[in-house]
Amino acid sequence: MSEALYVTRSAVEKVDGLHRRGTLFDGSRMAFGVHGPIKDYYRLEGQPDLPLPVDYIVAATGG
């Protein structure tokens, strides 16, 4: 097996409830959580409206 071409360096920490904060190697930060229909379906009214992790994946593939 050959060496990896690229290795990502990142960390994810729990802030509160479903709220998570991700930090990339360069110090960029992003917030993860729930919003919209998913929040409604699971009755998570007390949670802040934040992007889902999949929202970032879709944005990254489209960018």
C-alpha positions in Angstrom: 0.0 0.0 0.0 1.3 3.4 -0.9 1.5 6.5 1.3 -1.6 8.7 1.6 -1.7 11.6 -0.8 -3.4 13.9 1.7 -4.2 13.7 5.4 -6.7 16.1 6.9 -6.1 17.6 10.3 -9.3 18.6 12.1 -11.1 18.3 15.4 -14.8 18.3 16.4 -15.9 19.2 19.9 -19.3 19.0 21.6 -20.6 22.5 22.6 -24.1 21.6 23.9 -26.8 19.1 23.0 -26.5 18.5 19.3 -24.4 21.6 18.7 -20.8 20.7 17.6 -17.9 22.9 16.6 -15.3 21.8 14.0 -11.9 23.3 13.7 -9.6 22.8 10.7 -5.8 22.8 10.6 -5.7 26.4 9.6 -7.9 27.6 12.5 -11.1 27.9 10.5 -14.1 27.0 12.6 -17.6 25.9 11.7 -20.7 25.0 13.7 -22.8 21.8 13.2 -26.3 21.0 14.5 -29.8 20.6 13.2 -32.4 22.7 11.4 -35.5 22.6 9.3 -37.5 19.4 8.7 -35.1 17.2 10.7 -35.4 19.5 13.7 -39.2 19.4 13.4 -39.4 15.6 12.8 -37.4 14.9 16.0 -39.1 17.7 18.0 -35.9 19.5 18.8 -37.4 22.9 19.3 -34.9 23.8 22.0 -31.9 23.3 19.7 -30.4 26.3 17.8 -30.8 26.3 14.0 -27.4 25.3 12.7 -26.2 23.6 9.5 -26.1 19.8 9.4 -22.8 18.1 8.6 -24.2 17.0 5.3 -24.9 20.6 4.4 -21.1 21.3 4.5 -20.5 18.1 2.4 -22.9 19.2 -0.3 -21.5 22.7 -0.3 -18.0 21.4 -0.6 -18.8 19.1 -3.6 -20.6 21.9 -5.4 -17.8 24.4 -4.8 
